């Protein structure tokens, strides 16, 4: 199957008018090429690659990564890449595309970091939480793994990859310390969010309560809303957080019904028009400021 897809790709690309990893400026040799499945992985790959490799994000800005169905262009990027960085289980259609078409090395972030289970009212579920990048130290582990893979592919730039990964780790360890300090002394420790994308932040001493559970496309039950309304009123919660890539309507309705603010807490699954000028670090800092304000920290 993989061979058949690979043989078919050149003709499909001509018909579609697309070209993955374009060679307009570098002749026939594009150098080392990396395909990353969604934004946090693309951010890490780009930081580690520096000027020595080209990184393509398979999920377009504004796209919901869970919903990605790779096009001919994205399939070609996977097939042509020297390294594909993805997270198995987070984007099933990408998993299939990688299995069927990847021609180079493959790095599964789920093999690099220790995922934790989703928790429902304090009870571990049978499903692992894929949103590990909310923990900067886990994202640093992926950066180190990307550097190792790129060094094997391109030994001439191994020192550059290692230095870039070290610089990235420094930034992420500093971010981790800022979260630990910023959320250490707060009036409240409960945060109401739209869906279960922030569980890894609980290691900083906060308790995430979700409106929609695991899926951002689900609907809350009347019992769920009643429980959260009681929680907001009894604990003096000031803010209900929606997010950037899905409709904020449910979070805004709950905030309106309880007379509190509605703000955005970005799960950083991808960039949007609103956050096009941001990056992982600036979005994580914005989230920290929002949490500090909502919970009366410092």
N, C-alpha and C positions, 0 to 999 in steps of 0.2 A: 504493500500500500504506500509506504513512504517513498519508494522509488518511483511509483507511478505519479504521485503528487509532485515530486521534484521535477520529473520530465515534463509535466503539464504546465508548470509555473511560468516558464519564459513566454509561451504563447498566450497564456492568460494575461500576463502583464502587458503585452503588446496590445491586446484587445481592449484592456481597461484604460490604457494611457497612463498607467502608474509606473513608478520605479522606486523600489525600496533601496535604501542606502545609496542615494544618487551619487554619481561619480563626476558631476559637472566640473568640480574645481580641482579634482585630484587625479584626473586621468582614469586609466583602467583599474588602478589599485587604490582601493579605499582605505587600506590599512586595516587595523583591527576593528571589528564591528560588533557591537553589543546590542541585543534586543532586551529591553526590560518590560515586564508585563504591565506595571502600573506605577504611579508617580513616586511613592517612597523608594521603590527599588530603582527607578530611573535616576532619582536624586543621588542615591548612594553610588550607583554605577558611574554617573558623570563625575562626581567628586573624586572617585578613585581613579578613573580613566584619565582625567586631566586632558592634556592636549594629545595624548598618545593613542586614543581610540575614539571612535564615534559611537554615541549612544542614542538609540531610538526608543521612545516610549510607545508601546503598543496601544495604550489607552489615550485617546485624544483628549485635550483639555476640555473640561465641561462634561465629559462622558462619565457615567457611573460604572466603575470598573467591574462590579458584579455582573453587569448586563452585557459585557463586551462579547461580541461575536466576531472573531477575526475575519477581515475582508481578505481579498486576494493580496492586497498590498501588505497587510500585517503578516499573512501567511508566508509571503516571500521574505519579509524581514527575519522571521524565525528561521526559514530555510537557509538564508545567506549568512546569518550571524555566526561569528566565531564563538560567541558565548551568549546564551539565553539565561536571563535571571527571572525567575517567576516564583510563585508560591502555590504549590499544589493544594487544591481544595478551595482556594479563594475565587478562582475564575475557571469553572469547569471547561468552558469552551477553549480557553487558552491551554489548559492541561492537554486536551485532545490534540490541539494544533502542535504543541511541542512534541508529544509522543509520536505523531505521524510525520513531522516535517523537519525537526531540528537536525541540522547537519553538523553542528559544532558541539562544543562543550555545553553542558546544562548545569545550572546551579539552582536547586530548589531551596528557597529560604526556610521552608518548614523542616529541612534536614539540618539546618545550621543552628537554629534557635530552638529553645524548649518552649513550645506553645503551652498555654495554660487553658483549662476548660472554661467555657462559659459558666457563669454562676447565676442561678435563679433563686432570689431570696436567700442567699447564703449557701445554696446547695449546688455542688458541681454537677454539670450536665455531662452527657456522653459526647458532646461535640466540642472540639477545640476552638478557641477564639483565635482567628487569624490576624487580628489587628495588632500584631506585636510591635510595630513601629511607634506606638504610643509610649513604649519604653525605650528611651534613647540608647541605653546600654545594649539592648538586643539588636537595635539597628547597627550599632558599631560592630557587632559580631558579623553581621552580613557584609559590612564594608571590608573587614579583614578577609573574609572568604572570597569576595570579589577580587581583591588584590592577589590572593593566592592563585586563583584561576587565570587571571590576566597575565601573571608572571609566568605561568606554565605555557600559555599561548604565545607570549611575546617576551622572551627572556631579556631582550635588549633593553626593555624599559622596566625591568623588575624593580629596580631601585626607586624609580619614579612612582610606581604603583604602591610600593610599601610606604613611601613617604607621604603620599596622598591619603592613604588609609590611616596613617598615624595622625595626620592633621585632622581628618574627619573624626576620629575617635576622641581627640582632644576637645573638639567642639561639642560632641555628644556627651562626654563626661561632664563638661562644664554645664550643659543644659540639665543634666540629671541633678547636679548639685543645686542648681537654681530652683528646680521643682521641689526638691526635698526641703530647702530652706523656705521657699515661698508658701508652701502648704503646711508648714509645721505648727503654726500658731494661728488657728482660725476659730471664729465664733461658732461656725457650723462645719460639719464634715459630710453632709449629704448633698449630692448633686443630682438634679433631675434632667435627664437627657432624652433625646427622641428615640434612639435605638442603641443597642448594645455594642458600641464600637469603642468604648473607652475603658474597658475592664482593666487594662494593664496599668492605668493611672492609679488604681486602688492601692498599689504598693506605697504610694505617698500618703496614705492615711485617710483617703476620702472614700465615700460609699456612693457608688453609681446606681441610681434608680432609673429604670428605663420605661418609656411610655409604650414603645412598640416591640420590645423584646429583641430577638435576633435579626429580624428582617425590617429594613426601612420601608418596605411596601405593605406591611401588615396593617391591621386596624386594631386599636385598643378596645377591649371589652368595657362595658359600663362598670364592672367590678374593678378593673385596672384603674380607670379614671377616678373612681371614688376613693380607692386606696391612696392614689397620689394626691388628690385634693386634701385628704385628711393629713397626709404626711407634710405637705406644704404648709398647711395651717398650723399644725402642732409644733413643727420645728422652726418656724419662722423663715422658711426658704424664700429667697428674694427673686429668684430667676429660674425660668425654664429654658433650657437650651435646645434649639433646633440645630440644623446643620446645613452645609453649603450645597451639596449636590442632589438633595431630595427636597420635596416640598416641606416648608416649615408650618403648614396649616395646622397640624395636630398639636404641635408644641405651642403655637400662638393661641390656639383655642383654649388649651389648658391654662396658659398664663392669664388669658383674659378672664376666664371663669374664676380664677383664684385671686385676681387683682395684683399679680406680680409682673415683673419684666419678662420679655422674651428676647433672648440674645442668641448669637451663633457660637457654637463650639465646633470647630472644624475637625472632622475625623482624619483629614489629610490623606484621603484615599486618592485625590486628584485635585488639580487646580481648576478654577472656574474663571469666568470673566471678572468676577469681583476680586479674585486672588491671583490674577495672572502675573502681577509684578512681585509676588511673594515667593518664598521657598520654604522648605521644611522647617528650618530653624526659626524663621520669622513667624510662621504660623504656630509653631509650638510656643513661642514666646507670647503671641497674642492670646492663645488659649490659657496660658498660665495667668496672664493679667486678668482675663475674664473670670477665671475660677477664684482668684484672690479677691476680686471685687464682690463676686456673688456670695462668697462664704465669709466675708469680713476677716480676711487674713492680714497678719502683720500688725 
